[in-house]
Amino acid sequence: MFLGVVRGSVVATQKDPGLEGAALRIVLPVNHDRSQAGPLLVAVDNMGTREGDLVYLVKGKEACIPWTRSSLAPIDAAIVGLVEGMSV
């Protein structure tokens, strides 16, 4: 798992059928101090996030697990939690 900040949304007029109903967000991976930790990525939003929210994500095979609508959906990253507070 890693941290990210939601930077925007993706609107897709055509999607893979396994992604029907999915909200797609643009996320900037960050370190615990919110400094950039990688390039922007697109993630399926399982939490109903908004721009500016600090979230935690999973990548790879684990990203499909929270998406119960289709286990074969082409998901590479998924938002699985909203960070309300953090102590380092």
N, C-alpha and C positions, 0 to 999 in steps of 0.2 A: 504494500500500500504506500501511497505517497500523497503529498499535499498539493493542492492547486487552487487557483483563483479563477472563478468564472468570469470570462471577458465578453461573452456574447452568445448568440444563438445561431443555429444553422437552419435554414428553411430549404427543404428538399421536396420538389414537386413529384419526384419519383424515387421510391425506396425499394429495397429488397422486401419482399412480403413478410419476412421475419421481423422487420423493423416497423411494421405498421403501428401507429400510435406512439412511437418513441419520440421523446424530446431530445434533440441533439444540442449540446452546448460546446462552445469554444472555451478551452481551459488552458491556463498558463501554469505549468508545473513550478512550484516554489519550494524553497527551503523553509525551515521553521521560522526564520526571520523575514519571510516573504520576499527574499531575493530570488531572482529567476533561476530555475534549476533545469531548464530545457526548453525546447521549442513548443509553440502552441500545438494543441491537439484537439481532436473532436471526440467527445465522450457522450455516451447515452446517459441521460439524467434520470435516475431512479428516485430522486428526492424532491423534485419541484424547486430547484434552486433559481436564484436570480443573479443578475450581473453584479459582481463584486463579492459574492459569497466565498468564504474560505471552505473548501471541501476536501474530502479525501477520496482517492480513486484507486481502482485496481486496473491492471493491464493484462493482456494475454488471455489465456483460457479462462481464468477466474472471472473475467469481465462478463461472460455469458451467464454465469450462475445466478445473479440477481434478476436477470431478465427471464421471467417465467413463461412468457408468451411463446418462445421458440428456442429450444436448446441449440438449434443450428443457425441462429441469427449471426450475421457477420459483424460481431462486436469486438473491437480491439481494446477499448477503454470504457469504463463505467464509473459514474459517480455513485458511491455507496454510503456516504455520510456527510453531514453538514457539521462543521467545526464551530461550536458555540464558545469555546474557551480553550486556552492552551497555556501550560506552565512548563517552561524549559529550565 
